[in-house]
Amino acid sequence: MNLSQTTVSRALNGYPEVSAETRRRVAEMADKLGYAPNSQARRLATGRSMAIGHVIPRSIHEMMNPIFLEFIAGAGETYSRHGYDMMLSVVDDAHEEDAYRQIASRKKADGVIIHGPANDERRHLLLKKLNLPFVVHGRIPGAESETSWIDMNNRRAFERATNLLLDLGHTRIALLNGLEHMDFAHRRRRGFEDALAGRGLSPDPALMRSADMTEPYGCENAVAMLKGDDPPTAFLVSSMISAIGVARGIGQCGLKAGKDVSIITHDDALSFLPNCGEVPIFTCTRSSVRYAGEKAAELLLAMIADPDAKPASLHMDAELIIGQSTGPVPSPQNQARP
């Protein structure tokens, strides 16, 4: 390879001064030879912990669900490829700041991922003071240019989904959103409202909900709304799990999804809950949360390798996929009543 022992060692141990091409060549040769660096020696050589931290407050229920686990799976695969371990800490809300301080002071991890950024997010300010590298899964309002983050274009996705329902003739559209103190849900609501405003319509507060995205949440709210005096003809839902509940609620009311009532949901492309087939069950906005985990991990590892690099971000657009759960608004004479 015509490389010195020092250069090879630095390439294997992640030193930032080694070029990407040299790192690639060394990695390919190590793979051919079946070589795996000793993790303890690597920690001593680099002064790094070779671990990435994820601190999860108990109150962030939305993050402690299968969607969060899918993100972790994607991130974990990236950590493993680069010789990093993952440290997952679930803490009481009051101790979240202490957890970050301990990670930094005891060098438990070389960086962390911020999950579930809120509209009034402040964790990034603490991490900057601690000089602890971080990447945000989502975006922090007003801090996009000064932080590294990965996010789906939530506003655009829900604007497109709402416009599809409007094009099908639906004007009584219910929004079953996530917790709206969180940035992603706030942006989805904005997309919904912007699409309605573009057609000269206003959202009906009676058809809007915000809560943890569970299956019962979808079912119970669908039943309650469909039994109302002026029921919705369509539902826009923030989670596949909740959309399954909506479909169950529609069935309990003696109606058929896609014919009597339409559903569009966001689909995180969960590996254990595929919305697939030649024509998927649900019309959806789709963006893989596992892929987001992979890319967030890559962004963070790049920051750790090059501490002087400027903040980087990845803004992903969701696909709009037509499935079986949408159709034209039923004509009044053909509209079934629960």
N, C-alpha and C positions, 0 to 999 in steps of 0.2 A: 504493500500500500504506500510505501515511501513516507510513512508518518512516524514521528518519534513516539517513544513509550509515553512521554508526558502528554503529547497531544491526544493519543488514544485514550489515556486515562481521563483527561479533561472532557473529551467528547462523551465518554460513557457516563461520567458523573454530572453532566448537565451544566458545565461552566458556560457562561454567556459569551465569552470571547471566542469560542469555537464556532466557525461558520456552519450554516445549515447544511451545506453540501458535504463538508467534512464529517459532520455528525451523522448524516445519512450513510455515507460510505462505511464508517466505523460500525454503525448499527447493523448494516447488511452483513458485514464480515463476522461480527459477533454472532449473528443469527445462524450463519452457515456453520460456524464452529461450535454452536450450542453453548456459547458462553453467557453466563448470567452474573453480573457483578454482585459481590457480597454487600448486602444492604447495610450492615454495621460499618464496614469499611467506607462505604459511600457516604454515610452520615458524618463520619469523622473527617473525610477528605473535603467535603463541601461545607461543613458546619450547618447543614440543614437537618431538619427532622425527617424529611422525606415522607411527610403526611400532609393531607389537606383536611381542614376542619369544616364541619357542618353543625352549627348551633341552632337548635330548634326549640323555641319557647312552647310550652305546653298549650298556650291559648291559640296558637295558629293551627286550628283544627284542619283547615283546608290543606295544609302542607303534610299532615300526618295521614295521608290517604294513598290509594294506589297510584295516583298521578305523581305524587312526590316520590314514591318508590321507583317509578319508571324513570324519573329524572336521575335518581341516585344510581340506578343500574347503568345508564348511559355514562354518567360521570365516572363511576367506578371502573368501567372498562378502560377509559382513557387513563386514569391514574395507574392502573395495573400495567398498561403498556409502557408507561414511563417510569416504572419502579417506585411508584408512590402508594402509600397506604391511605385509608380513609378513616377519619375519626368523626363519629357521629355522637353528639351530645344533646340530650333532651333535658331542658332545665325549666325551673319555675320562672315565670316572667320577671320576677324581682331579681333573679340572679343572672339574667342574660348578659348584662354588662360585665359582671364578674367573670363569666365564662370566657369572654373575649380577652379580658385582661390577663387571665391565667394562661391562655393559649400563647399570648404574646410574651409574657414575662418568663414563662417556663419553656418557651420554644417547643410547644407541643405540636404545632403545625406551621408550615411555611406560608400558608394562606388560607382563606376561608371563602365560602360561597354565602352570599346573603340571599335568603329565601323570602318570598312573600312581601316585597316592599310595600309599605303603606303610603297613603297620600301625604302623611306628615312624617315620613321616614327620617331617622337621625342616626342609625347605626353606622352609616358610612363616615360620619364626622368622628366618631370614636375610633374607628379602625384607622383613619388617617393619622390621628394623634398617636396611636400605638405603632404606627409604621408597619402595619400588618396588611400585606397585599390581599385584595378581595375582588370578586366579580359578582355582580348583581344578576340574579335570575329574575328578570323583569326590569323595570326602569324606576328611577327615583325622580319624581317631578322636580324640574328646575336644576337637576344635577347631572343631566345626560352627558354634557360635554366634559365633565371633570371626573367621571367614574367609568369603569369598564363594565359592560353589561351585555346580556343577550335577551332578546324579547321578541315575541310575535307582535305583529301590527294588529293589536286587539280592536282598536277603533275601526280600522279599515275592514277587518273581517266581519264585524257585526253590522257595519253599514252596508256591505255587499249582501249579507244574508237578509237583512231587512228589506232591501230593495228588491230582492228576488220575490219575497212574499208579497210586496206591494205590486210587483208586476203580475203576480197571479191573482190580483184583485182583493187581497186581504187588507183590511184596514183596522180590524179588531185583533191586534197582535199583542200577546202577553210576553213579557220578558221575565224569565226566571234566571236571575243573575247570581253570581257569587257575592261574598261580603264586600260591600261597596266602599268600605274604608281602605280596601286594598287597591293598589294602582291598576292592576289588570282589569278588575271588575268595573272600576270607574271609567276606564277607557272604553270598555264594551258598551256601557250604558250611553256614553257620548255618541258612539257610532250608531246605535239604535235611534237615539233622539235626532241625530243629524239627518238620517235617512227619512224619518217622518217629516221633519221640518222642510226637507227638500221637496216634499209633495204637498206642502201646506197643511200638514196634520200635526196634532199635538198628542203626546203620549197620555194614556189614561192611567193615573196613579193606582186605580183599582186593579189594573192588570200588570202591575210591576211588583216583583218580590226580590229580596236580597237576603241570602242565608248561606249556611254551609251546603255544599253541593252534594246532597245525599239522594238516594233513591226515594225514600219516603217524602222528602221535600218536594220532589217533582210530582209524585202521585197525589199527595194531599192538596197541593195548590191547584193542580189541574182539575181535580174533582170539584173543589170549591168554586173555581171560576166558571167551569162548564155548567154548574147548577145555578149560576147567577141569572139575573134578569136579562143582561146583555152580554152573553158569553163570547169569548174570543173564538175566532175561526183558525187561529194559528198560534204556535208557541215558538219563541226563540229562547234556547236553553244554553247555559254556559258549560254544561258537562254531559258527557255520554251517560254517566251514572244517573244523573237527574233526568235525562231524556228517557231512559228506560222506565223511570217512575211516571213520567208524563204519559207515555204510551200505555202503561198499566191503568192509569187514571182514566184515559180516554175509553179504554175497553170496559172499565167498570161502569161507565156512563152509557154503555150500549152503542158507542160510536166506533168508527174505524179510522185509524191514523192514516193520513195520506188521501183519504176520500172525504170524510166529514170534517176532520181537523188536521191541519198540517203541522209538522214539527221540523225545525232546523236546530241542530245542536252543534256545539264545538266538540271536535273529536281530537283527542291528544294522541291518537294512534297507539292506544294501549295494546301491548302484545297479547295480553290475556283476554281482551275484550274487543276483538277485531270487528270493525264495521265494514265488512268486505262483501265479495260476491260481484257478479257481473253488473248488477244494480244493487248498491248497498242498501241496507235496511233504512238508514237515516240519511237524509240530505244533511250535509255538514260543512263546516269550515274545518279543515284538517291541518294540523301542524304537529309534528312528532315531538313529544316532550323528552323522549329518550335521546333524540338527536340534539335537542337543546342542552341536555346534560353533557353529552360528548363535547359540544362546542364550548360550553361554559368552562369545562375542565381544561380544554386546550388553551383558551384565553388566559386562564389563571396560571397555568404552568409556563406560558410564554412570559407573563409578567414576572414570575419568580426567577426565570432564567435571565431576564433583562430588566432589572429594577428601574432603569432610567427611561424605559419605553413610555410613550404617551398612551393615555387611555384608549382602549379599542372597544368596538361594539359590533354587534351583529343584529340587524333588524330583519326579521323574517316575515314574509307574506304567507298567509294561510291559503291553501287551495279551497275553492268552493266546489263541492262534489254533489251532484244531483243523485238522490236516492229515491226510495219508495215512500218516504214519509211526507212528501209535499205534492200538492195538486191545486187546481184552481179553487177559488172560494166557491162553496156550494151556492146554487141559486136559492132564493128564499123558499120557493115551493118544494125544493128537494132537500132542504137542510133539516137533518134529523135533530130532535130535541131529547135531551136526557130525561 
